[in-house]
Amino acid sequence: MAIDESQRNAAKVAGLAYLITFATVVYVSFGIHQRLIAGNAAETARNILAHERLFRIGITGYLFYCVGVVVLLAALYVVLEPVNRGLALLAAFWRLVWVLMWLAVTLNLFDALRLLHGANYLQAFEGDRLQALARSYLGATTDYYYVGLLFSALASTVCGYLWFKSRYIPRSLAAFGVISSAFCVACTFVFYIFPNFDQIVNLWWFDTPMAIFDIALSFWLLVKGLSPSGVTEPARVSG
């Protein structure tokens, strides 16, 4: 089975989509929300209301990220479907769950903003209670993230296996993808049961190796593209 032009184009799209969406979510999370959201509810409320336009840009950035991940999962499906259609579809579905978790995050951000503005029907609540509720909504985004991370890591594990099987990319890179993604799956499972697990394995290490794989894969797809060997290269029979 030869690699067709649609797969090569989809591989470029996947590489570009991941790099753009990754840069977007990192900027919004650390450049905007980490700057505005404090541990104290009152301070968080003051920060958001004083920089509401920036906060809304962050929400838009997360929505853009969701769109980008849908493009990514579609492109990866086109590339990997000839290897194993069922597994490629399963990986796409799991990645879609990840997108849904991010959409839930954006809804939480809108809810927090609505509470801070104190609509007429919220006047029965004191201002400090509304601020506490808003801060609670913002804190829940972490839970959505780690629930979604499990499905993202499962999708990445399956895709890593398909990359390894296909020989579309170097097998060493694909093997690193499988190991790093499976490590993330294991960490998130343990973290659900033992919330103090982050004192043993830092939260940053849950998904950092997987992110390194995704970045390396994206650059490979953009620069080198898919290997011409394909998935069904016939073995040479000696003698």
QUICORQUI-V278864 format. One record per residue. BURIAL is 1 if it has 16 or more other ideal C-beta (glycine too) atoms within 10 Angstrom, else 0. Layout:
burial = (BURIAL:BURIAL)
//
This chain:
burial = (0:0:1:0:0:0:1:1:0:1:1:1:1:1:1:1:1:1:1:1:1:1:0:1:1:0:0:1:1:0:0:1:1:0:0:1:1:1:0:0:1:0:0:1:1:0:1:1:0:0:0:0:0:0:1:0:0:1:1:0:1:1:0:0:1:1:0:1:1:1:1:1:1:1:1:1:1:1:1:1:1:1:1:1:0:0:1:1:0:0:1:1:0:1:1:0:0:1:1:0:1:1:0:1:1:1:0:1:1:0:1:1:1:0:1:1:0:0:0:0:0:0:0:0:0:0:0:0:0:1:1:1:1:1:1:0:1:1:0:0:1:0:0:1:1:1:1:1:1:1:1:1:1:1:1:1:1:1:1:1:1:1:1:1:0:1:1:1:1:0:0:0:0:1:0:1:1:1:0:1:1:1:1:1:1:0:1:1:0:0:1:0:0:0:0:0:1:0:0:0:0:0:0:0:0:1:1:0:1:1:1:0:1:1:0:0:1:1:0:1:1:1:0:0:1:1:1:0:0:1:1:0:0:0:0:0:0:0:0)
//
